[in-house]
Each structure stands twice: as structure tokens, then as C-alpha cells.
Amino acid sequence: MDILLLSLTAFGGPQVHLMMMIERLVRKRRYITEEELLELQALCSVLPGPSSTQTVTAIGLKIGGQPLAYLTLIVWSLPAMILMTMAAIGIHYLERHSISLQFTKFVGPMAVAFLMYGASSIARKVIHNTQGWSFLIISTMLAYLYPSPYMTPVLIVTGGVVASLNFKKHEVMEKGPIRILWRPIIFWISVLIAAAIIGKITNSLPVRLFENFYRNGSLVFGGGQVLIPILYNEFVEFKHYLTEQEFLAGMALTQVVPGPVFSIATFVGSISLQSAGITGQIIGGFVATAGIFLPGTFFIFFAYPFWDQLKKYRGIRASLEGIHAASCGLTIAAAISLFQPMMNNWQPLFTVICTILVLTFSKVPSYVIILAGLVLGLVF
């Protein structure tokens, strides 16, 4: 019930979610200590996947083992999945009946502003030296010039490997024995291979969608702000499953819907199967949600038992700098691609600038900003 209440009231990104978890799960319910929660959040922030979702899943794992962890995952993600699927069905209904989406003209630029602000905020937190800024600039340029879904894993892995070579600047920590349970990683690889093979043989779009989202969920470091450019590159630019306007509407809606920001995947999956009717959209939303959240869960099951020892290795700690820098570069490249068509029109340009100023100099909740944009779109 506590996780359900969080899933219905947790607007905003991982930082807001963390404060709400501290209030309800630590101070009110005392399921774990604040120190334990912060350690779990630190672990989740360095693993691929949605950090808030992984944190609540890890709490379930700590308290009640894997069965409770899976239940926690479902309860946390289900409300957002339902709301984003309904939103995708609603947008398709409007388009099918030739009802203009002009009322969303302000929320698209607002969504781009959120992406820009998120990228800059993350970069300031995770990049602290010339090497990191160099990685960010290079990854931004390459991701912008070559908007392919294959560029994402290349940049992230390359950034991590190159950064790990500078391990000597990190403090040597005393290490203990590491006991690794490989079963979660075997499950993760097995699901990935099986989905890829079945999708190739059957050419089934739902199966291929599951594989696409599962692959992306296995590679995303840094949360929803990093996932958004990955999905944009693959499903809008590369595969053309949805239009840029539809994608921008989905980006904006993630700021209105409570729960994980990764719910953008539900929206994209649902729109991608709009040709199959409402049933197809429900299936698309479900397979996208399952695909995007499962890898992070497997990684938590794998890393949680030996995280305390793993983080003592200098190479692991050093690689995170390159991974985070490359992820920020991907986000900035997507923001540039989305912003470029708006530069020739004063209305979206003005909206982007105003939204960034509001985010920078005020504490207005993101969902209030988006709702205001929808109202402005209806009035003007």
C-alpha cells in the first residue's frame, strides 16, 4: 500500500522520488534506515535502468526477497503504465478523427526545455574534470551527426572503457572476497537472446518492440532524461513508428503522470502499435513497460549481494565518469535535434526560453508547468 501511494503521488524525477521515499518508507514506516536507503539509491544510480524503480525494487528485495521485489516493481510501475497507455489511445483517437493536436503546441517546446534543463543539471552533478567534459562534447557531436540506435551502446561502452583507464587517480580501498550469483545475469542474457531470435523468426512487431525496449533498458545510465533521446533516435528518427509531435506530447505527459519517468516507454510502445487498434495499443504499452523495466530488475538482483565490495575497485569507480558523460552527451544531442526546427518560429522558441527560466529560478512543479501549457494551448 505504501508503494502504491508513492506511485500515485510521486511527480517529478528521481530526486523528488527519493525525498518521498525517505518521508514515507524511512521516517513514517521505518522499513529501512535513511543510510540504507541512500546506499541503495547510490547502487541504482550506477546501474543501467530506471533508478527510482530500481530503488523501490531493491527495498522490496531487502525486506522480502525476490517475490516482494517483483510485487513492488509491478505496484510502482502499473499506475503510470495505465495512464500513459490511455494517453496514447486518446492521442490516436484525436488524430484518427482529424481533431487537431494544436492544443499541445506549447507542451512540445516545454518538453524540449525539460530535456535541456535535465541534461545541464545532470552534467553539473556528474562531470568534474576536463576528461568528462571532453567525453560529453565528443558524444554530443557523434550522437547528433549519426542519430542511430547503434550509436548509443557504442558511446556508453567506449566512454566507460576509456574512463576506466584513469583508475590510478582513485583512492585504493581495502577489498574483500566477492561472491557472485550469476543466475540473474543468465536470465537477463537468456531473455535478450530469446526475444531477438523469436522476433527475427516471427517478425512479430510486439516481440520486436519488447526486444527493442529490453535492449534499451539494458543500456540506459542516468534515468529518464537519458532514455528519452535513445527512444527518440530509434523510434522517431530511425524507425518512424511515431511522429515528432506525438513523441513531444509523450515527453510532456511524463511530467504530468506520477511514477517513473521511464513511463515514456509505455507511451512510445502504445503509439507504435496504433495501427492494430486499441487492443494493439494496450499490448504495445504492456510489452514496452515489461521490456524497459525487466533488465534493471535483473541487474539489482545481480549486483545487490556484492555491491559493497564491487564499489571498492578503482576501475569500476573510474568508468562511471565516462558512462555518465556519454549519457549526458546523448541527451544534449537529442535536445539539439528537437530544438533545431523550433528556432525559426518565435512561439516555440519563446516557450523554450521561458520554461528554462521558470525551471532555473523557481520551484514550480513540472506537472503544473505542463498543465499550464495545455491550458494556454486551448486558450490561444
C-alpha positions as CSV (number, residue, x, y, z in Angstrom):
1,M,0.0,0.0,0.0
2,D,2.9,2.4,0.8
3,I,4.4,1.8,-2.7
4,L,1.0,2.3,-4.3
5,L,0.6,5.6,-2.6
6,L,4.0,6.7,-3.7
7,S,3.3,5.6,-7.3
8,L,0.1,7.8,-7.3
9,T,1.7,10.9,-5.8
10,A,5.4,10.8,-6.9
11,F,5.5,13.6,-9.5
12,G,8.9,14.7,-10.8
13,G,12.2,12.9,-11.3
14,P,14.4,10.6,-9.1
15,Q,15.4,13.4,-6.7
16,V,11.8,14.1,-5.8
17,H,11.0,10.4,-5.6
18,L,14.0,9.9,-3.2
19,M,12.7,12.6,-0.8
20,M,9.2,11.0,-0.8
21,M,10.7,7.6,-0.1
22,I,12.6,9.0,2.9
23,E,9.5,10.5,4.3
24,R,7.2,7.5,3.9
25,L,9.4,4.4,3.9
26,V,12.1,5.6,6.4
27,R,10.6,8.2,8.8
28,K,7.0,7.0,8.8
29,R,7.2,3.3,8.3
30,R,10.8,2.6,9.3
31,Y,11.2,-0.3,6.8
32,I,14.9,0.7,6.4
33,T,17.2,3.4,7.8
34,E,17.9,6.5,5.8
35,E,21.5,5.5,5.4
36,E,20.5,2.1,3.9
37,L,18.1,3.9,1.5
38,L,20.8,6.3,0.4
39,E,23.2,3.3,-0.2
40,L,20.6,1.6,-2.3
41,Q,20.0,4.7,-4.3
42,A,23.7,5.1,-4.9
43,L,23.8,1.5,-6.2
44,C,20.9,2.1,-8.5
45,S,22.3,5.3,-9.9
46,V,25.4,3.4,-11.3
47,L,23.4,0.5,-12.8
48,P,21.6,0.6,-16.1
49,G,17.9,1.2,-15.8
50,P,15.4,3.5,-14.0
51,S,17.0,4.5,-10.7
52,S,13.8,5.2,-8.8
53,T,12.2,2.0,-9.9
54,Q,15.3,0.0,-9.1
55,T,15.5,1.7,-5.6
56,V,11.9,0.7,-4.6
57,T,12.6,-2.8,-6.1
58,A,15.8,-3.1,-4.1
59,I,13.8,-2.1,-0.9
60,G,11.4,-4.9,-1.6
61,L,14.3,-7.3,-2.2
62,K,15.9,-6.3,1.1
63,I,12.7,-6.7,3.1
64,G,11.1,-9.7,1.5
65,G,13.3,-11.3,-1.2
66,Q,12.6,-11.6,-4.9
67,P,8.8,-12.2,-4.6
68,L,8.3,-8.9,-2.8
69,A,10.7,-7.2,-5.2
70,Y,8.7,-8.2,-8.2
71,L,5.4,-7.2,-6.5
72,T,6.9,-3.8,-5.6
73,L,8.0,-3.3,-9.2
74,I,4.5,-4.1,-10.5
75,V,2.7,-1.9,-8.0
76,W,5.1,1.0,-8.6
77,S,5.0,0.9,-12.4
78,L,1.4,-0.1,-13.0
79,P,-0.4,3.3,-12.5
80,A,2.0,5.1,-14.8
81,M,1.7,2.3,-17.4
82,I,-2.1,2.5,-17.4
83,L,-2.2,6.4,-17.6
84,M,0.4,6.6,-20.4
85,T,-1.4,3.8,-22.4
86,M,-4.7,5.7,-22.0
87,A,-3.0,8.9,-23.1
88,A,-1.6,7.2,-26.2
89,I,-5.0,5.8,-27.1
90,G,-6.5,9.3,-26.6
91,I,-4.0,11.0,-28.9
92,H,-4.5,8.3,-31.6
93,Y,-8.3,8.8,-31.3
94,L,-7.9,12.6,-31.8
95,E,-5.7,12.0,-34.9
96,R,-7.9,9.4,-36.4
97,H,-10.9,11.7,-36.2
98,S,-8.9,14.6,-37.7
99,I,-9.0,16.5,-34.4
100,S,-6.1,18.9,-34.3
101,L,-3.4,18.4,-31.7
102,Q,-2.8,22.2,-31.9
103,F,-3.6,22.5,-28.2
104,T,-0.3,20.8,-27.5
105,K,1.7,23.5,-29.3
106,F,3.1,24.8,-26.0
107,V,3.8,21.5,-24.3
108,G,6.2,20.3,-27.1
109,P,8.6,23.1,-26.6
110,M,8.2,22.8,-22.9
111,A,9.2,19.1,-23.1
112,V,12.4,20.2,-25.0
113,A,13.1,22.7,-22.3
114,F,12.8,20.0,-19.6
115,L,15.2,17.9,-21.6
116,M,17.7,20.7,-21.9
117,Y,17.4,21.6,-18.2
118,G,17.7,17.9,-17.2
119,A,20.8,17.4,-19.3
120,S,22.5,20.5,-17.8
121,S,21.6,19.6,-14.3
122,I,22.9,16.0,-14.6
123,A,26.1,17.2,-16.3
124,R,26.9,19.6,-13.5
125,K,26.4,16.9,-10.9
126,V,28.4,14.0,-12.6
127,I,31.2,15.8,-14.6
128,H,34.0,17.3,-12.6
129,N,37.1,17.4,-14.9
130,T,38.4,18.1,-18.4
131,Q,38.2,14.4,-19.4
132,G,34.5,14.3,-18.5
133,W,33.7,17.4,-20.5
134,S,35.7,16.1,-23.4
135,F,33.7,12.9,-23.4
136,L,30.5,14.9,-23.3
137,I,31.4,17.1,-26.2
138,I,32.6,14.2,-28.4
139,S,29.5,12.0,-27.6
140,T,27.2,15.0,-28.3
141,M,28.8,15.6,-31.7
142,L,28.7,11.9,-32.7
143,A,25.2,11.3,-31.5
144,Y,24.0,14.4,-33.3
145,L,25.8,13.6,-36.6
146,Y,24.9,9.9,-36.6
147,P,21.4,9.5,-35.0
148,S,21.4,5.7,-35.0
149,P,20.2,3.5,-32.1
150,Y,23.5,1.6,-32.5
151,M,25.4,4.8,-31.6
152,T,24.1,4.6,-28.0
153,P,25.8,1.4,-26.8
154,V,28.9,2.3,-28.7
155,L,29.2,5.7,-26.9
156,I,28.3,4.4,-23.5
157,V,30.6,1.4,-23.6
158,T,33.5,3.4,-25.1
159,G,33.1,6.2,-22.5
160,G,33.2,3.7,-19.7
161,V,36.2,1.7,-21.0
162,V,38.3,4.9,-21.8
163,A,37.5,6.5,-18.4
164,S,38.4,3.2,-16.5
165,L,42.0,3.6,-17.8
166,N,42.4,6.5,-15.4
167,F,41.7,4.3,-12.3
168,K,45.0,5.3,-10.7
169,K,43.7,8.7,-9.6
170,H,41.1,7.0,-7.4
171,E,41.8,6.0,-3.8
172,V,42.8,2.4,-3.1
173,M,40.3,0.7,-0.9
174,E,40.7,-2.5,1.0
175,K,38.9,-5.3,-0.8
176,G,37.2,-8.4,0.5
177,P,36.1,-11.6,-1.3
178,I,33.3,-11.2,-3.9
179,R,30.7,-13.9,-4.0
180,I,28.8,-13.6,-7.3
181,L,25.5,-15.2,-8.1
182,W,25.3,-15.4,-11.9
183,R,21.6,-16.6,-12.2
184,P,20.1,-13.0,-12.7
185,I,22.7,-12.3,-15.4
186,I,21.9,-15.6,-17.1
187,F,18.2,-14.7,-17.0
188,W,18.9,-11.3,-18.4
189,I,21.0,-12.6,-21.3
190,S,18.6,-15.5,-22.0
191,V,15.6,-13.2,-22.3
192,L,17.5,-10.8,-24.6
193,I,18.7,-13.6,-26.9
194,A,15.3,-15.3,-26.9
195,A,13.4,-12.1,-27.7
196,A,15.9,-11.3,-30.5
197,I,15.6,-14.8,-32.1
198,I,11.8,-15.0,-31.8
199,G,11.4,-11.5,-33.2
200,K,13.6,-12.3,-36.1
201,I,11.8,-15.6,-36.9
202,T,8.2,-14.5,-36.5
203,N,8.7,-10.8,-37.5
204,S,6.1,-10.1,-34.8
205,L,6.0,-6.3,-34.0
206,P,5.1,-6.8,-30.3
207,V,8.0,-9.2,-29.9
208,R,10.4,-6.9,-31.7
209,L,9.1,-4.0,-29.6
210,F,9.8,-6.0,-26.4
211,E,13.3,-6.7,-27.6
212,N,13.9,-3.1,-28.6
213,F,12.8,-1.8,-25.2
214,Y,14.6,-4.6,-23.3
215,R,17.8,-3.7,-25.1
216,N,17.4,0.0,-24.4
217,G,16.6,-0.8,-20.7
218,S,19.9,-2.7,-20.5
219,L,21.9,0.3,-21.7
220,V,20.4,3.4,-20.1
221,F,22.6,5.0,-17.4
222,G,21.2,8.2,-15.8
223,G,17.5,7.8,-15.7
224,G,14.6,9.0,-17.9
225,Q,16.4,12.1,-19.2
226,V,18.9,9.8,-20.9
227,L,16.2,7.3,-22.1
228,I,14.3,10.0,-24.0
229,P,17.0,10.7,-26.6
230,I,17.6,7.0,-27.1
231,L,13.9,6.3,-27.8
232,Y,13.7,9.4,-30.0
233,N,16.6,8.3,-32.1
234,E,15.3,4.7,-32.6
235,F,11.6,5.1,-32.9
236,V,11.2,8.6,-34.4
237,E,14.3,9.2,-36.5
238,F,15.3,5.6,-37.4
239,K,12.1,3.5,-37.5
240,H,9.4,6.2,-37.9
241,Y,7.0,4.4,-35.6
242,L,5.6,7.8,-34.4
243,T,5.9,11.4,-35.4
244,E,8.0,14.0,-33.6
245,Q,4.8,15.8,-32.4
246,E,3.5,12.6,-30.9
247,F,6.8,12.0,-29.2
248,L,6.9,15.5,-27.8
249,A,3.4,15.0,-26.4
250,G,4.5,11.9,-24.7
251,M,7.6,13.6,-23.2
252,A,5.3,16.3,-21.8
253,L,2.9,13.8,-20.4
254,T,5.6,12.1,-18.4
255,Q,5.9,15.3,-16.4
256,V,2.1,15.2,-15.6
257,V,1.9,11.5,-14.8
258,P,3.1,10.3,-11.3
259,G,5.6,7.5,-11.0
260,P,8.7,6.6,-13.0
261,V,9.9,8.9,-15.9
262,F,10.5,5.7,-17.8
263,S,6.8,5.6,-18.5
264,I,7.6,7.4,-21.7
265,A,8.5,3.9,-23.0
266,T,4.9,2.8,-22.4
267,F,3.6,5.7,-24.5
268,V,6.1,5.0,-27.3
269,G,5.2,1.3,-27.3
270,S,1.5,2.0,-27.4
271,I,1.7,4.5,-30.2
272,S,4.0,2.2,-32.2
273,L,1.1,-0.4,-32.4
274,Q,-1.7,2.1,-33.1
275,S,-2.4,0.5,-36.4
276,A,-3.6,-2.6,-34.6
277,G,-6.4,-0.7,-32.8
278,I,-7.0,-0.2,-29.1
279,T,-6.1,-3.9,-28.3
280,G,-2.8,-3.4,-30.2
281,Q,-2.1,-0.2,-28.2
282,I,-2.7,-1.9,-24.9
283,I,-0.3,-4.8,-26.0
284,G,2.2,-2.2,-27.1
285,G,2.1,-0.4,-23.8
286,F,2.5,-3.6,-21.9
287,V,5.4,-5.1,-23.8
288,A,7.2,-1.8,-23.8
289,T,6.8,-1.5,-20.0
290,A,7.9,-5.0,-19.4
291,G,10.9,-4.6,-21.7
292,I,12.1,-1.4,-20.2
293,F,11.8,-2.4,-16.6
294,L,12.9,-6.0,-16.5
295,P,16.7,-5.5,-17.2
296,G,17.1,-3.1,-14.3
297,T,15.4,-5.6,-12.0
298,F,17.8,-8.4,-13.1
299,F,20.8,-6.0,-12.5
300,I,19.6,-5.3,-9.0
301,F,19.2,-9.0,-8.2
302,F,22.7,-9.5,-9.5
303,A,24.6,-6.5,-8.0
304,Y,22.9,-6.0,-4.6
305,P,24.6,-9.0,-2.9
306,F,28.1,-7.9,-3.6
307,W,27.8,-4.1,-4.2
308,D,29.7,-3.2,-1.1
309,Q,32.8,-4.9,-2.4
310,L,32.5,-4.1,-6.1
311,K,32.5,-0.3,-5.5
312,K,35.9,-0.6,-3.9
313,Y,37.5,-1.4,-7.2
314,R,39.1,1.7,-8.8
315,G,38.4,0.7,-12.4
316,I,34.6,0.4,-11.6
317,R,34.5,3.8,-10.0
318,A,36.6,5.5,-12.7
319,S,34.4,4.0,-15.5
320,L,31.3,5.8,-14.2
321,E,32.7,9.2,-15.2
322,G,32.8,8.2,-18.8
323,I,29.5,6.5,-18.8
324,H,27.7,9.5,-17.2
325,A,29.4,11.9,-19.6
326,A,28.4,9.9,-22.7
327,S,24.9,9.6,-21.4
328,C,24.7,13.4,-20.9
329,G,26.0,13.9,-24.5
330,L,23.2,11.7,-25.9
331,T,20.7,13.8,-24.0
332,I,22.1,17.1,-25.3
333,A,22.2,15.8,-28.9
334,A,18.6,14.8,-28.7
335,A,17.7,18.2,-27.3
336,I,19.5,19.9,-30.1
337,S,17.8,17.8,-32.7
338,L,14.4,18.6,-31.2
339,F,15.1,22.3,-30.7
340,Q,16.5,22.9,-34.2
341,P,13.2,23.1,-36.1
342,M,11.8,25.4,-33.4
343,M,14.5,28.1,-33.9
344,N,12.7,29.6,-36.9
345,N,9.4,30.2,-35.1
346,W,9.2,32.7,-32.3
347,Q,6.4,31.0,-30.3
348,P,8.2,27.7,-29.6
349,L,11.5,29.5,-29.2
350,F,10.0,31.9,-26.6
351,T,8.2,28.9,-24.9
352,V,11.5,27.0,-24.5
353,I,13.3,30.1,-23.1
354,C,10.5,30.9,-20.6
355,T,10.3,27.3,-19.4
356,I,14.0,27.1,-18.8
357,L,13.9,30.3,-16.8
358,V,11.0,29.0,-14.7
359,L,12.8,25.7,-14.0
360,T,16.0,27.5,-13.1
361,F,14.7,30.3,-10.9
362,S,11.5,28.9,-9.4
363,K,10.3,25.8,-7.6
364,V,7.1,25.4,-9.6
365,P,6.4,21.6,-10.0
366,S,6.9,20.2,-13.5
367,Y,3.3,18.9,-13.8
368,V,2.0,22.4,-13.1
369,I,4.1,23.9,-15.9
370,I,2.8,21.3,-18.4
371,L,-0.8,21.7,-17.3
372,A,-0.4,25.5,-17.7
373,G,0.9,24.8,-21.2
374,L,-2.1,22.7,-22.1
375,V,-4.4,25.5,-20.8
376,L,-2.5,28.1,-22.9
377,G,-2.9,25.8,-25.9
378,L,-6.7,25.7,-25.5
379,V,-7.0,29.4,-24.9
380,F,-4.7,30.6,-27.7
